[in-house]
Structures are given as structure tokens and as C-alpha cells.
Amino acid sequence: MEAPDFWNNQEKAQKLITDNNALKEKRDSFLSLQKSYQNEATAVELLREEPDPELQKEVETDLKKLQGQFHNYELDLLLSGKYDGHNALLEIHPGAGGTEAMDWGNMLLRMYHHYADSAGFKFEVNDYEPGEEAGLKSASVRVVGKNAYGMLKSENGVHRLVRISPFDSAKRRHTSFASVEVIPEVDDSIKVDINPKDLRIDVYRSSGAGGQHINKTSSAVRITHLPTGIVTTSQAQRSQLQNRQTAMNELRAKLFHLEEEKKRKQKQALKGNQKEIGWGSQIRSYVFHPYNLVKDLRTGYETSDINGVMDGKLQPFIYAYLQWLLSKKNPE
């Protein structure tokens, strides 16, 4: 950074500064934790030699706080994937099952909104297509914040719900599925070449619960990338220009992710690697009846606190997934 020609390439220089700051923050956090640990170890030793109820209470409080700090530091180390620090683009698509599946999709959208709030992330609904009777046909969301993609990549896959359907007059048990797709948002440092001739851009009138600024003008935008068939839409912004920019940003991320999938030589590309939204393809099951249980089928982590999970208590599942990834030596 002290080299005379450091700023000759501003883009490269800025990336180096960002990377350096991240490493410095990680190092400083470690040194701070190390010092706190040594202080607490000394305090515990003093208590062993000379018990003191007041000091013991203080030490117990400090140790609990330190334990939380260690957990957060470990989490930061687990988030070492190339794009973990990026914002996340999340889509929800109900499977077969009509109103029941669409309602399940809406429940998942609510769950992620609550999780984002609790994690301090910004939750922006770019596109929302409501179901005929209830729920949603599809939803596209941008989650903004440090490590948003790293945290939410665990949610990519098919989610299965078992419950007594509120839409069934006979009160029978139903099984529903919804697909959740999560990809990292790309920033300006990542180049994605898009030929304008490859795009079909349609404008239409905004509608549905997802748009905060719904109006009577044709401000919603749909962009179709003809060579790949990828479609992105946005209707939540105030103007057609803003919606077009949002849809283009999402398209750039999807095309970039498509190329990353090809580079990693996975079985299929971005759209092809999605399994059928049904039996045998789920990553997590949510059982409301005949018992309460949420279980991740990859990590084995489970909990009976189904209401807590639906209110956004996803951190234990995310942590278990990151640990599982580490054990597989397959960081994403």
C-alpha cells in the first residue's frame, strides 16, 4: 500500500484495502478475545484461592459474555466462502399443491423476514406475485448486510411442510413443498458481460402485496435473458428506472452464478440443479402435526420449537450447516 504506484489501478487498490481491513478486523478480534480469556482465567484462579460471592457473580457474567463472543468469532471464521460477505438474493417458489403450497411459500417469506430483522439485515421485497386465494405464487427478495449470503446459503433447497390444512374443510393432514433459491449479489468489482441484444424487457403495471409504492403507471419491469431463459422482475421500487436497475442487478448475479456453477463442474447449471419440488428432494422438514419438529436432513439438527423457527429463529440451523460444510471440506 506504500508503493508509489499503488493507486495506478484504483479498483485493484480498493480491493486490497478492503481485504486488508477484513484481515485486520479478524486479527484484532482474536487478540481482544485472547486478552479477555487471560483476564477471566486469572479471575477464576483468584476465586479458587479466595472465594468471594460478589467476584464470583461478576466472573460468571463475564464468562457468559465471553462465550458469546467466542461463538460469534467462530461463526466469522466459518464464513470463509468466497462470496459469504455479499448481500443475498433469495427467491421462493411454491411446489404443486395449490393454495396450501402457496400459503407455505408465504410462511417461509415471513420466516426469513423475521430472521433478517433479528440479524440486523435489511429485507427488500423486489417482486411479489400473490396467490389467487392465499399465499404467493413467487417472491424475490434482496437481503442486505454483512455476511447475508454466508448466513442464508444454508436455506437453498426444498422445504417440506406437514400440517392440518386450514384450507381443508375435512381437516386432513397435508404435505406441501416450496423451493428456496439463494445466490450472492455481485458487486461492481465482478464483471458480467451482457449483450443488450440478448435481452427482452417488458414493462407492466405493478400489483400485489410486495410493492410498497404500487401505482397506476406501468413501472414494473421484467427482463428475460433469451440465451439462458433466466427471468428477473422488480415492481417494488418507485420508478420504472429503479425497477429496471434492480432487475438488471439480479440478472447479473444469476448469470454470474450460472458461470460459477459451470466452473465448478456441477451436474447442472443454475436452473438445472434445482430438483423437483416434491418428495425426496427436501433439505428440511417442518412438521406441525401429529407432533412438532423441524429437522434439517443434511446436518441432522432438529428442534421442537417450531413456533420459534417460524418466527425467524434460524441461527442454530445456520450454525449447524456451516459446521457440516466444514466437515465436508466443501465451502460454498
C-alpha positions in Angstrom: 0.0 0.0 0.0 3.0 2.3 0.5 4.3 1.6 -3.1 4.3 4.8 -5.3 2.2 3.1 -8.0 -0.3 1.7 -5.6 -3.2 3.9 -6.8 -2.4 3.4 -10.5 -5.1 0.7 -10.6 -7.8 2.1 -8.3 -10.1 -0.9 -8.5 -7.3 -3.3 -7.5 -6.1 -0.9 -4.8 -9.6 -0.6 -3.3 -10.0 -4.3 -3.2 -6.6 -4.7 -1.5 -7.6 -2.1 1.2 -11.0 -3.9 1.8 -9.2 -7.3 2.1 -6.6 -5.8 4.4 -9.2 -4.2 6.6 -11.1 -7.5 6.9 -7.9 -9.4 7.9 -7.1 -6.6 10.4 -10.5 -6.8 12.0 -10.2 -10.6 12.3 -6.7 -10.3 13.9 -7.9 -7.6 16.3 -10.9 -9.6 17.3 -8.6 -12.6 18.1 -6.2 -10.5 20.2 -9.1 -9.0 22.1 -10.6 -12.4 22.8 -7.2 -13.7 23.9 -6.8 -10.8 26.4 -10.3 -11.3 27.8 -9.7 -15.0 28.1 -6.5 -14.4 30.1 -8.2 -11.9 32.3 -11.0 -14.3 33.1 -8.6 -17.2 33.7 -6.8 -15.0 36.3 -10.1 -14.1 38.0 -11.1 -17.8 38.2 -7.7 -18.6 39.7 -8.2 -15.9 42.3 -11.6 -17.3 43.2 -10.2 -20.7 43.8 -7.6 -19.3 46.2 -10.0 -16.9 47.9 -13.8 -17.4 47.3 -15.8 -14.2 47.0 -19.5 -14.3 46.2 -19.5 -10.8 44.6 -16.5 -11.6 42.5 -17.9 -15.0 41.5 -21.1 -13.4 40.3 -19.2 -10.9 38.2 -16.9 -13.6 36.8 -19.9 -15.8 35.8 -21.5 -12.8 34.0 -18.2 -12.0 32.2 -17.7 -15.7 31.2 -21.2 -15.9 29.7 -20.5 -12.8 27.7 -17.1 -14.1 26.6 -18.7 -17.4 25.5 -21.0 -15.5 23.2 -18.0 -13.5 21.8 -16.1 -16.7 21.1 -19.2 -18.2 19.3 -19.5 -15.1 17.1 -15.8 -15.2 16.3 -16.0 -18.9 15.4 -19.0 -18.0 13.1 -17.0 -15.4 11.3 -14.2 -18.0 10.7 -16.8 -20.4 9.3 -18.0 -17.7 6.9 -14.9 -18.0 4.8 -16.5 -18.7 1.4 -15.6 -16.5 -1.5 -18.9 -14.7 -1.6 -20.1 -15.2 2.0 -19.7 -11.4 2.8 -22.0 -10.4 0.0 -25.7 -9.5 0.1 -28.1 -12.3 -0.7 -30.8 -12.7 -3.4 -33.5 -15.1 -2.3 -36.4 -16.5 -4.3 -39.4 -18.6 -3.1 -41.4 -20.8 -5.4 -44.2 -23.0 -4.1 -44.4 -26.5 -5.4 -47.5 -28.4 -6.6 -50.4 -28.2 -4.2 -52.4 -25.1 -5.0 -53.4 -22.8 -2.2 -51.8 -24.9 0.5 -48.4 -24.7 -1.1 -48.7 -21.0 -1.8 -49.6 -20.4 1.8 -46.4 -22.3 2.8 -44.4 -20.1 0.5 -45.8 -17.1 2.2 -45.0 -18.6 5.7 -41.4 -19.0 4.6 -41.2 -15.4 3.3 -42.4 -14.3 6.8 -39.9 -16.5 8.5 -37.0 -15.1 6.5 -38.2 -11.5 7.1 -38.2 -12.2 10.9 -34.7 -13.7 10.7 -33.4 -10.8 8.7 -34.8 -8.4 11.3 -33.2 -10.3 14.2 -29.8 -10.5 12.4 -29.8 -6.8 11.6 -30.2 -7.3 7.8 -32.3 -5.1 5.5 -35.1 -7.1 3.8 -36.2 -5.7 0.5 -39.0 -7.4 -1.5 -38.3 -6.8 -5.1 -41.1 -8.8 -6.6 -44.2 -10.5 -5.1 -46.9 -12.4 -7.0 -49.8 -13.2 -4.8 -51.8 -16.5 -5.0 -55.4 -16.5 -6.0 -56.8 -17.3 -2.6 -53.9 -17.0 -0.2 -50.1 -17.1 -0.1 -47.8 -16.3 -3.0 -47.0 -17.7 -6.4 -43.5 -16.4 -6.2 -41.4 -13.9 -4.3 -38.0 -12.3 -4.9 -36.1 -10.7 -2.0 -32.8 -8.9 -1.6 -31.2 -9.3 1.9 -28.6 -6.6 2.6 -26.0 -6.8 5.3 -22.5 -8.2 6.2 -22.4 -12.0 5.6 -26.0 -12.1 4.4 -25.3 -14.7 1.7 -23.0 -16.6 4.0 -25.8 -16.9 6.6 -28.6 -17.6 4.2 -26.9 -20.0 1.8 -28.0 -22.8 4.1 -31.6 -22.2 3.0 -31.0 -23.1 -0.6 -33.2 -26.1 -1.4 -36.7 -27.6 -1.0 -38.6 -27.1 2.3 -41.3 -29.5 3.3 -44.3 -28.8 5.5 -46.6 -31.3 7.1 -49.7 -29.9 8.9 -53.5 -30.0 9.2 -54.5 -27.7 6.3 -56.6 -24.6 7.3 -58.0 -24.8 3.7 -59.3 -28.3 4.0 -62.9 -28.4 5.5 -62.3 -32.1 6.4 -59.2 -31.1 8.5 -56.9 -33.6 6.8 -53.2 -33.6 7.0 -51.4 -32.2 4.0 -47.8 -32.2 2.8 -46.5 -29.1 0.9 -43.3 -28.1 -0.7 -41.6 -24.9 -1.6 -38.3 -24.2 -3.3 -35.9 -21.5 -1.9 -33.1 -20.3 -4.1 -30.3 -18.2 -2.6 -27.4 -16.7 -4.6 -24.9 -14.0 -3.7 -25.4 -10.5 -5.1 -22.5 -9.4 -7.3 -20.8 -6.0 -6.8 -19.1 -3.7 -9.3 -15.8 -5.5 -8.9 -17.2 -8.5 -10.6 -17.6 -8.1 -14.4 -20.5 -9.7 -16.1 -20.8 -9.2 -19.9 -24.4 -8.9 -21.0 -25.3 -8.2 -24.7 -28.3 -5.8 -24.9 -29.5 -7.8 -27.9 -29.9 -10.8 -25.7 -32.5 -9.1 -23.5 -36.2 -8.7 -23.8 -37.5 -6.0 -21.5 -41.2 -5.8 -20.7 -42.9 -3.1 -18.5 -46.3 -3.7 -16.9 -48.5 -2.3 -14.1 -47.4 -3.1 -10.6 -49.7 -5.2 -8.5 -49.7 -7.4 -5.4 -48.7 -7.1 -1.7 -44.9 -6.9 -2.4 -44.8 -3.4 -3.8 -44.6 -0.6 -1.2 -45.1 2.0 -3.9 -47.7 0.5 -6.1 -49.2 3.0 -8.6 -51.3 3.0 -11.7 -48.4 3.5 -14.1 -46.5 0.8 -15.9 -43.5 0.9 -13.6 -42.9 -2.8 -13.0 -40.1 -4.4 -15.2 -39.5 -7.9 -16.4 -36.2 -8.8 -18.0 -35.7 -12.0 -20.0 -32.2 -13.2 -20.9 -33.0 -15.0 -24.2 -29.9 -17.3 -24.4 -30.5 -18.8 -20.9 -34.2 -18.2 -20.3 -33.4 -16.5 -17.0 -36.2 -14.0 -16.0 -35.9 -11.3 -13.3 -38.6 -8.9 -12.3 -39.0 -5.9 -10.0 -42.1 -3.9 -9.1 -41.3 -2.7 -5.6 -39.3 0.5 -6.5 -40.8 3.9 -7.1 -40.0 4.3 -10.7 -39.6 2.2 -13.9 -35.9 3.2 -14.0 -35.3 1.9 -10.4 -37.1 -1.3 -11.1 -35.1 -1.8 -14.3 -31.8 -1.3 -12.3 -33.0 -3.8 -9.6 -33.9 -6.4 -12.2 -30.6 -5.9 -14.1 -28.6 -6.3 -10.9 -30.4 -9.6 -10.1 -29.9 -10.8 -13.7 -26.1 -10.0 -13.4 -26.0 -12.1 -10.2 -27.8 -15.0 -11.7 -25.7 -15.1 -14.8 -22.5 -14.9 -12.7 -23.7 -17.7 -10.5 -24.5 -19.7 -13.6 -20.9 -19.3 -14.8 -19.6 -20.2 -11.3 -21.7 -23.4 -11.4 -20.2 -24.3 -14.8 -16.7 -23.7 -13.5 -17.2 -26.0 -10.5 -18.4 -28.6 -13.0 -21.5 -29.4 -11.0 -24.1 -31.7 -12.6 -26.2 -28.9 -13.9 -26.2 -25.2 -14.2 -28.2 -22.7 -12.0 -31.6 -23.6 -13.2 -30.9 -27.2 -13.9 -29.6 -28.1 -10.4 -33.0 -27.5 -8.8 -34.6 -30.8 -8.0 -38.3 -31.4 -8.5 -40.2 -29.6 -5.7 -41.6 -32.7 -4.1 -40.8 -35.9 -2.2 -37.1 -36.9 -1.8 -35.6 -33.5 -2.7 -36.2 -31.6 0.5 -33.4 -30.2 2.7 -35.6 -29.5 5.8 -38.9 -30.8 7.1 -41.3 -28.7 9.2 -43.9 -31.0 11.0 -46.8 -29.3 12.7 -48.9 -32.5 13.1 -49.0 -35.1 14.6 -46.0 -33.6 16.6 -43.9 -30.5 16.4 -40.5 -30.9 14.8 -38.2 -29.0 12.4 -35.3 -31.2 11.1 -32.5 -30.4 8.7 -31.9 -33.5 6.7 -28.3 -32.6 5.8 -26.9 -31.8 9.3 -29.4 -33.8 11.4 -30.0 -30.7 13.6 -33.6 -30.6 14.9 -35.8 -28.8 17.3 -39.4 -29.0 18.6 -39.6 -25.2 18.9 -41.5 -24.9 15.6 -43.1 -21.6 16.5 -39.7 -20.1 17.3 -38.3 -21.3 13.9 -41.3 -19.8 12.0 -40.6 -16.5 13.9 -37.1 -16.5 12.5 -35.1 -18.5 15.0 -32.8 -19.9 12.3 -29.3 -19.3 13.8 -28.9 -22.9 15.2 -29.7 -24.3 11.8 -27.3 -21.9 10.1 -24.5 -22.7 12.5 -25.0 -26.5 12.2 -25.0 -26.1 8.4 -21.7 -24.1 8.4 -20.1 -26.8 10.7 -21.4 -29.5 8.3 -19.9 -27.7 5.3 -16.6 -27.5 7.2 -16.7 -31.2 7.9 -17.4 -32.0 4.3 -14.5 -29.7 3.3 -16.8 -28.2 0.7 -17.2 -24.5 1.4 -19.6 -22.7 -0.9 
